[in-house]
Amino acid sequence: MTKTRNGLVAALSVGGLATFVSTVAAQSEGTSTTNDLIWGLMNELLWVAIPITLLVEAILLYTVWRYRAGKSEAAKPTQENRRLEITWTVTTAIVLLFVGVASHGVLGQEPITDTGPSEDALEVDVVAERYAWTFNYPEQNVTTGETLVLPVDQKVRLNVTSTDWIHSFHVSGLGLKQDAFPGKSNYLTTEPTRTGSYQLYCAEYCGVGHSSMLGTVEVMSQDGFQDWLDSQSE
C-alpha cells in the first residue's frame, strides 16, 4: 500500500509540474519573435531535463528505500569503477554539447543578436534615468514617457541607453531584456506579434526609487499606431 501511495504521489507531482509548465508556456508564447525563440529553446531544454531529472530522482529514491534504517544490509563504500566514470563523463559532455548547440542556434538569430539598422525597422531610443523611462522616435520626431507604443507585426529596433548610471530595460511579456549603460548604446531587435499591454520595469537595482521605475509597452495595430503618431505630432 505504501509503495502504491508513493508511486501515485510521484506520478501526480510530475503530471502537475508538466501541466503548470505547459500553461505558463502557452500564456507567454506568441507575443513577439524574440519571445517565441526564447520559449522554443526552453521547451527543447525542458524535454531533455525532465528525463534526466526523473532518472536521478528514481535512483535517489531507490537508494533511500534499499538502504533504509532497519535493513540488515548496509550500504558499502564506493569502489573505483572506470566504466561508470567514463559513462557519466561522456553523458554529461553530450548534454552540455546539446545545450550549447541549441543555445547558439537561438543567440545567433537576428531577433536576439542585433545586425544593425534596417530600412523596414522602426527605430526607438529607450532612455533610462532615475527613476523613469523616456522613448524617442527620431524618424517621427516624437518623444513620450512611461509608455512605449509599438506597432504589431513590424520589426522594431530599440536603442537602450542611460543618462546617469546602470539600469536594465525588461519586458518579460515580450521576451526583452537589455542593460542600459550611461553613454553607451545597447540594441534590441524584435517584432511584436500580439497586441496588448505589457509591463516594463527596471531589472537592475538603481537606487531608492528602483521599485517605482515602471512603465508600459503598448502594442497597437498598424492603423492604431499611425493614429497615435498623428495625435502626438499635433
C-alpha positions as CSV (number, residue, x, y, z in Angstrom):
1,M,0.0,0.0,0.0
2,T,2.8,2.4,0.9
3,K,4.6,1.7,-2.4
4,T,1.4,2.3,-4.3
5,R,0.7,5.6,-2.5
6,N,4.3,6.9,-3.0
7,G,4.1,6.0,-6.7
8,L,0.7,7.8,-7.1
9,V,2.1,10.9,-5.3
10,A,5.2,10.9,-7.6
11,A,3.1,10.5,-10.7
12,L,0.6,13.3,-9.7
13,S,3.5,15.6,-8.9
14,V,5.2,15.1,-12.3
15,G,1.9,15.5,-14.0
16,G,1.1,18.7,-12.1
17,L,4.5,20.1,-12.9
18,A,4.2,19.3,-16.6
19,T,0.7,20.9,-16.7
20,F,2.0,24.0,-14.9
21,V,4.9,24.4,-17.3
22,S,2.7,23.9,-20.4
23,T,0.2,26.5,-19.1
24,V,2.8,29.1,-18.4
25,A,4.4,28.5,-21.9
26,A,1.0,28.8,-23.6
27,Q,0.4,32.2,-21.9
28,S,3.8,33.6,-22.8
29,E,4.3,32.4,-26.4
30,G,3.2,34.2,-29.4
31,T,3.8,37.8,-28.2
32,S,6.9,38.6,-30.2
33,T,9.5,36.9,-32.4
34,T,12.1,37.2,-29.6
35,N,9.8,35.6,-27.0
36,D,9.0,32.7,-29.4
37,L,12.7,31.9,-29.8
38,I,13.3,32.0,-26.1
39,W,10.4,29.7,-25.3
40,G,11.2,27.4,-28.1
41,L,14.7,27.0,-26.6
42,M,13.2,26.5,-23.2
43,N,10.9,23.7,-24.4
44,E,13.8,21.9,-26.1
45,L,15.9,22.0,-23.0
46,L,12.9,21.0,-20.8
47,W,12.3,17.8,-22.8
48,V,15.9,16.9,-22.1
49,A,15.9,18.0,-18.5
50,I,12.8,16.1,-17.4
51,P,14.0,12.6,-18.3
52,I,17.4,13.3,-16.6
53,T,15.6,14.6,-13.5
54,L,13.3,11.6,-13.3
55,L,16.2,9.2,-13.7
56,V,18.3,10.9,-11.0
57,E,15.3,11.1,-8.6
58,A,14.4,7.4,-9.3
59,I,18.0,6.4,-8.4
60,L,17.9,8.5,-5.3
61,L,14.5,7.1,-4.1
62,Y,15.6,3.5,-4.8
63,T,18.8,4.1,-2.8
64,V,17.0,5.6,0.2
65,W,14.5,2.7,0.1
66,R,17.1,0.0,-0.5
67,Y,19.3,1.0,2.4
68,R,16.8,2.5,4.8
69,A,17.1,2.2,8.6
70,G,16.2,-1.2,9.9
71,K,17.5,-3.2,7.0
72,S,20.2,-5.7,7.8
73,E,22.1,-4.9,4.6
74,A,24.2,-1.7,4.8
75,A,25.5,0.4,2.0
76,K,29.1,-0.3,1.1
77,P,31.8,2.2,0.3
78,T,32.0,3.0,-3.5
79,Q,34.8,1.2,-5.3
80,E,36.7,2.6,-8.3
81,N,34.7,1.9,-11.5
82,R,36.2,3.2,-14.7
83,R,33.3,2.2,-16.9
84,L,30.9,4.2,-14.6
85,E,33.2,7.2,-14.5
86,I,33.6,7.2,-18.3
87,T,29.8,6.8,-18.8
88,W,28.8,9.7,-16.6
89,T,31.6,11.9,-18.0
90,V,30.6,11.2,-21.6
91,T,26.9,11.6,-20.8
92,T,27.5,15.0,-19.2
93,A,29.5,16.1,-22.2
94,I,26.7,15.1,-24.6
95,V,24.1,17.0,-22.5
96,L,26.3,20.1,-22.3
97,L,27.1,19.9,-26.1
98,F,23.3,19.8,-26.8
99,V,22.6,22.8,-24.6
100,G,25.5,24.7,-26.2
101,V,24.4,24.0,-29.8
102,A,20.7,24.7,-29.1
103,S,21.5,28.0,-27.3
104,H,23.9,29.1,-30.0
105,G,21.2,28.4,-32.6
106,V,18.9,30.9,-30.8
107,L,21.5,33.5,-29.7
108,G,22.8,33.8,-33.3
109,Q,19.5,34.7,-34.8
110,E,18.6,38.3,-35.6
111,P,15.9,39.0,-33.0
112,I,18.5,38.1,-30.3
113,T,21.6,39.5,-32.0
114,D,21.4,43.0,-33.4
115,T,22.6,43.2,-37.0
116,G,22.5,46.9,-37.4
117,P,20.0,49.4,-38.8
118,S,17.3,48.2,-41.2
119,E,15.1,50.1,-43.7
120,D,11.9,48.3,-42.6
121,A,12.6,48.6,-38.8
122,L,11.0,51.2,-36.5
123,E,13.9,52.9,-34.6
124,V,13.2,53.9,-31.0
125,D,15.6,55.3,-28.4
126,V,14.9,54.0,-24.9
127,V,16.5,56.3,-22.4
128,A,16.7,55.4,-18.7
129,E,17.2,57.8,-15.9
130,R,16.5,58.0,-12.2
131,Y,13.7,56.8,-12.0
132,A,11.8,57.0,-15.3
133,W,11.8,56.0,-18.9
134,T,11.8,58.2,-22.0
135,F,11.1,57.0,-25.5
136,N,12.3,58.9,-28.6
137,Y,11.1,58.2,-32.1
138,P,13.8,60.1,-34.1
139,E,12.3,59.5,-37.6
140,Q,8.9,60.6,-36.5
141,N,10.2,63.4,-34.2
142,V,8.1,62.1,-31.3
143,T,9.0,61.8,-27.6
144,T,7.0,60.1,-24.8
145,G,7.4,59.0,-21.3
146,E,6.3,56.0,-19.3
147,T,4.5,54.3,-22.2
148,L,6.4,52.7,-25.2
149,V,4.0,52.4,-28.1
150,L,4.8,49.9,-30.8
151,P,3.0,48.6,-33.9
152,V,2.2,44.9,-34.2
153,D,3.8,42.8,-37.0
154,Q,6.5,45.3,-37.7
155,K,10.2,45.0,-37.0
156,V,11.4,47.2,-34.1
157,R,14.9,48.2,-33.2
158,L,15.4,49.6,-29.7
159,N,18.4,51.7,-28.8
160,V,18.7,51.3,-25.0
161,T,20.9,53.8,-23.1
162,S,21.1,55.7,-19.8
163,T,21.7,59.3,-18.7
164,D,23.1,58.5,-15.2
165,W,24.1,55.0,-14.1
166,I,23.2,51.4,-14.9
167,H,19.6,50.4,-15.4
168,S,18.0,47.4,-17.2
169,F,15.1,47.5,-19.7
170,H,13.0,44.4,-19.1
171,V,9.6,43.5,-20.7
172,S,9.2,39.8,-19.7
173,G,5.9,39.5,-21.6
174,L,7.7,40.3,-24.9
175,G,10.9,38.4,-24.0
176,L,13.0,41.6,-24.0
177,K,15.9,42.5,-21.6
178,Q,18.8,44.7,-22.1
179,D,21.1,46.7,-19.8
180,A,21.2,50.5,-20.1
181,F,24.7,51.9,-19.6
182,P,25.4,55.7,-19.5
183,G,26.9,56.9,-22.7
184,K,26.6,53.6,-24.5
185,S,24.0,52.1,-26.9
186,N,22.8,48.5,-26.5
187,Y,20.3,47.4,-29.2
188,L,17.3,45.0,-29.1
189,T,15.6,43.9,-32.3
190,T,12.2,42.2,-32.2
191,E,8.8,42.1,-33.9
192,P,5.7,42.2,-31.7
193,T,3.1,39.7,-32.9
194,R,0.2,40.2,-30.5
195,T,-1.5,43.5,-29.5
196,G,-1.9,44.3,-25.8
197,S,-0.3,46.0,-22.8
198,Y,2.9,44.6,-21.3
199,Q,4.7,45.6,-18.0
200,L,8.0,47.3,-18.3
201,Y,10.3,47.6,-15.3
202,C,13.9,48.2,-14.4
203,A,15.6,44.9,-13.6
204,E,18.8,46.4,-12.2
205,Y,18.8,47.9,-8.7
206,C,19.4,51.6,-9.3
207,G,18.7,53.4,-6.0
208,V,15.9,54.2,-3.6
209,G,13.4,54.7,-6.4
210,H,14.1,51.5,-8.2
211,S,10.8,49.8,-7.4
212,S,8.9,52.7,-8.9
213,M,10.8,52.7,-12.2
214,L,8.0,51.2,-14.1
215,G,6.4,51.7,-17.5
216,T,4.1,50.1,-20.1
217,V,4.7,48.8,-23.6
218,E,1.5,49.2,-25.7
219,V,1.4,47.1,-28.8
220,M,-1.2,48.5,-31.3
221,S,-2.5,47.6,-34.7
222,Q,-0.7,49.3,-37.6
223,D,-3.6,51.8,-38.1
224,G,-3.8,52.5,-34.3
225,F,-0.1,53.2,-34.1
226,Q,-0.3,55.6,-37.0
227,D,-3.2,57.4,-35.4
228,W,-1.2,57.6,-32.2
229,L,1.8,59.1,-34.1
230,D,-0.5,61.7,-35.7
231,S,-2.0,62.6,-32.4
232,Q,1.5,63.1,-30.9
233,S,2.5,65.4,-33.8
234,E,-0.5,67.7,-33.4
